Amino acid sequence: MQYSNWDYIYAVFMLIFGIFMIISPRSLMRKAKYDEESLKTESWVKKAGIGLCIMAPLFAFFIYYKIHA
């Protein structure tokens, strides 16, 4: 598979969406009532956002490595 500079866009959008998930997880939870289950879901969304923020630079490094190797 051939990688190009355009593939960095995936990593950038992963990072942006991850930050969005951390800052405002309620915006991804449409019409959720404020109860214990929604708090658990909000926590899960934040953790997934943190995961995306960690994976984005790793994915960008992977693309950089594949382009310049």
C-alpha positions in Angstrom: 0.0 0.0 0.0 1.3 3.4 -1.0 1.1 6.2 1.6 1.1 9.9 0.7 1.0 13.2 2.6 -2.8 13.2 2.3 -2.9 10.3 4.8 -1.9 12.6 7.6 -5.5 14.0 7.3 -6.8 10.8 9.0 -4.5 11.5 12.0 -5.5 15.1 12.2 -9.2 14.3 12.2 -8.6 11.6 14.8 -7.0 14.1 17.0 -9.6 16.8 16.5 -12.5 14.4 17.1 -10.7 13.0 20.2 -10.4 16.5 21.7 -14.0 17.1 20.8 -15.0 13.9 22.6 -13.1 15.0 25.7 -14.3 18.6 25.9 -18.0 18.0 25.2 -19.0 14.4 25.4 -22.7 15.4 25.9 -22.9 16.6 22.4 -22.4 13.0 21.2 -25.2 11.7 23.5 -28.4 12.9 21.9 -31.4 13.2 24.1 -29.8 11.4 27.0 -31.3 11.9 30.4 -29.0 13.0 33.3 -28.8 9.8 35.3 -26.2 7.2 36.4 -26.2 5.5 33.0 -25.6 8.7 31.1 -22.7 9.5 33.5 -21.1 6.1 32.7 -21.6 6.7 29.0 -20.1 10.2 29.3 -17.1 8.7 31.1 -16.8 6.1 28.3 -16.9 8.8 25.6 -14.2 10.7 27.4 -12.0 7.6 27.6 -12.5 6.9 23.9 -11.5 10.5 23.2 -8.3 10.1 25.2 -7.7 6.9 23.2 -8.1 8.7 19.9 -5.8 11.5 21.1 -3.1 8.9 21.9 -3.6 6.9 18.7 -3.5 9.9 16.4 0.2 10.8 16.9 1.1 7.2 16.8 -0.7 6.8 13.5 0.9 9.9 12.1 4.3 8.5 13.1 3.4 5.2 11.4 2.6 7.1 8.2 5.8 9.1 8.4 7.8 6.0 8.9 6.2 4.2 5.9 6.6 7.3 3.7 10.3 7.8 4.5 11.4 4.2 5.0 
